[in-house]
Amino acid sequence: ASTLPEVSTVEPPFGKPSTEVQIHGANFLPGSIQVLFGGAYGHEPTYVSPTQINVRTPYGEGEVDVIVINSDGQEGVLEDGYIFIPNPPNIYAVVPTEGPDSGETEVNVFGENLTEVDRIEIDGEVLGDPPTIISRSQLSFITEPMAPGTYSLLVIDRYNQPTISPAEFTFVAPPALVSMSP
């Protein structure tokens, strides 16, 4: 009688298609082993030991189950064991493009792949509050006080992928009273 393979972890647990991953678990058998990621076969699965298989991920989207099929046909499953990372966010427009240096300006960012964005960086500094995701193509955030000037603006997703190209935002000082005459 054979023992069911057990799949405990996938390292790394997320990546793009064609990522080389290690599957850890127990009861893996040498021979023609197969690994599926959400129904798609992994490429070049390699038996390393009874507790490790190396494989290249196929094309896929979202969070998927990882299934190991031993050479004897027995299967082991790790539910939601791998996440296919979406393309990085991309900014098309920022509205408005400027606001007071005191902060508190609501800024709308338009682009693509914005649903996974979890932070905004202005001049390399991460804003304290996360952005509000409105749709795949729009998010908003509130500026914090900054010295007057034009700064790079990046949106970064939860997989640590920054925007393909940064946008800019300008902080403007309030008008200064130079002189008063009666």
RAGIPE-V822964 format. One line per field, one symbol per residue. phi: phi as a letter, one per 20 degrees, with the letter a starting at -180 (. if undefined). psi: psi as a letter, one per 30 degrees, with the letter a starting at -180 (. if undefined). burial: b if it has 24 or more other ideal C-beta (glycine too) atoms within 12 Angstrom, else e. A space follows every 10 residues. Layout:
BEGIN
phi = ???
psi = ???
burial = ???
END
This chain:
BEGIN
phi = .edffdddbc cffbregmef cdddrbmfdf oeeccddlnd ffelfcfdaf dbcdbefefa cmecfddddf fenfdccdfl ebdefffffc ddbccfebaf ffnmeedddd rclefefcbd ddlndfffef feeeagdbbc bdfdgbfgqd cfcddcefem efgfcfeccd edffgeeebc cf
psi = klkkkkjelk klflalkgkk lkkkblgkkl aikkkkjhfk klkhkkkelf gkkklkkakl kaklkkkkjl fgfkkkkjkh fkkkkllllk kelkklflll ffagkkkkkk blhffgkflk kkhfkkkekl ljkeafgkll lkllklkklk lkkkkklfgg jlkeklalkk kkklkkjelk k.
burial = eeeebbbbeb eebbbebebe bbbbbebbbe eebbbbbbeb ebeebebeee ebbbbbbbeb eeebbbbbbb eeebbbbbee bbbbbbebbb beebeeeebe beeebebbbb bbbbbbbbbb bbeeeebeee bebeeeebbb bebbebeeee bebbbbbebe bbbeebbebb beeeeeeeee ee
END
